[in-house]
Amino acid sequence: MGRQQPSLHPAAREALRILGAQVRAARVEKRWTGDDLAEAAGVSRYTITQIENGAPAVGIGNVLSVAAIAGVPLFGAADRAELAAMRARAEDRVALLPSRVDKPRRRMSDDDLDF
């Protein structure tokens, strides 16, 4: 039995296609072959093809690593320092949120009481 195709939100599918096109454009601009990028990233040529085609089954770590190696700015950040600042802001925001979220309790009404 083969891998099951993940169900994707349309925006996620479009984002994968955009990122794949950006990886391919960056690779071609560097005059790298798919094999060159695969070797630099430590993945197979097939994985590079899957990433460039926007395949959803490729691990997110591989996708982001390949994109970074190809020179695609991740999250619009120009360099690692900007990415670190973005991560710190995100962590600060998470720190302000409650540590857990509970579903609201159902309000009791007079109709719920048995007398």
C-alpha positions in Angstrom: 0.0 0.0 0.0 1.4 3.4 -1.0 1.5 6.6 0.8 -1.8 8.3 1.3 -2.1 11.8 -0.4 -2.6 14.4 2.4 -5.7 16.5 2.3 -4.7 20.1 1.8 -6.3 23.4 2.2 -6.3 25.2 -1.2 -4.1 27.9 0.2 -1.6 25.4 1.4 -1.5 23.7 -2.0 -1.0 27.0 -3.7 1.8 27.9 -1.2 3.6 24.6 -2.1 3.4 25.4 -5.8 4.7 28.9 -5.2 7.6 27.7 -3.1 8.4 25.0 -5.6 8.6 27.6 -8.4 10.8 29.8 -6.2 13.2 26.9 -5.5 13.4 26.1 -9.2 13.9 29.7 -10.2 16.7 30.1 -7.6 18.3 26.9 -8.7 18.3 27.9 -12.4 19.6 31.4 -11.5 22.6 29.8 -9.8 23.0 27.6 -12.8 22.7 24.4 -10.7 21.2 21.2 -12.0 18.7 19.3 -9.9 21.5 16.9 -9.0 23.7 19.8 -7.8 21.0 21.0 -5.4 20.2 17.5 -4.3 23.8 16.9 -3.4 24.1 20.2 -1.6 21.0 19.5 0.4 21.7 15.8 1.0 18.5 14.6 -0.6 17.7 12.7 -3.8 17.1 14.2 -7.2 13.5 12.8 -6.9 13.0 14.9 -3.7 14.1 18.1 -5.6 11.7 17.3 -8.4 8.9 16.7 -5.9 9.6 20.0 -4.1 9.8 22.0 -7.4 6.4 20.4 -8.4 4.8 21.4 -5.1 4.2 17.8 -3.9 2.7 17.8 -0.4 4.2 14.6 0.8 7.8 16.0 1.1 8.8 16.6 4.7 8.6 20.3 5.7 12.2 20.2 7.0 13.5 19.0 3.6 11.4 21.6 1.8 12.7 24.5 3.9 16.3 23.3 3.9 16.3 22.9 0.1 14.7 26.4 -0.3 17.3 28.0 2.0 20.2 26.2 0.2 18.8 27.4 -3.1 18.7 30.9 -1.8 14.9 31.4 -1.4 14.2 33.9 1.4 12.2 32.1 4.0 9.2 34.0 5.3 10.5 37.1 3.4 13.5 37.3 5.7 16.7 38.4 4.0 19.1 36.6 6.3 19.4 34.3 9.4 19.4 37.3 11.8 16.1 38.5 10.5 14.7 34.9 10.8 15.9 34.8 14.4 14.2 38.1 15.2 11.0 36.8 13.6 11.2 33.6 15.7 11.8 35.7 18.9 8.8 37.8 18.2 6.7 34.7 17.6 7.9 33.2 20.9 7.1 36.4 22.7 3.6 36.4 21.4 3.1 32.7 22.3 4.4 33.5 25.8 1.5 35.9 26.3 -1.1 33.3 25.4 -2.7 31.0 27.9 -0.8 27.7 28.3 -3.9 25.7 27.4 -7.3 26.3 25.9 -10.5 24.7 27.2 -13.8 24.5 25.4 -16.4 26.9 26.9 -18.6 25.2 29.4 -22.2 24.8 28.6 -24.3 27.3 30.5 -27.0 25.7 32.6 -30.5 26.9 32.0 -33.6 26.2 34.0 -34.7 23.7 31.4 -31.7 21.6 32.2 -32.8 21.0 35.8 -34.9 18.0 36.8 -37.3 18.8 39.7 
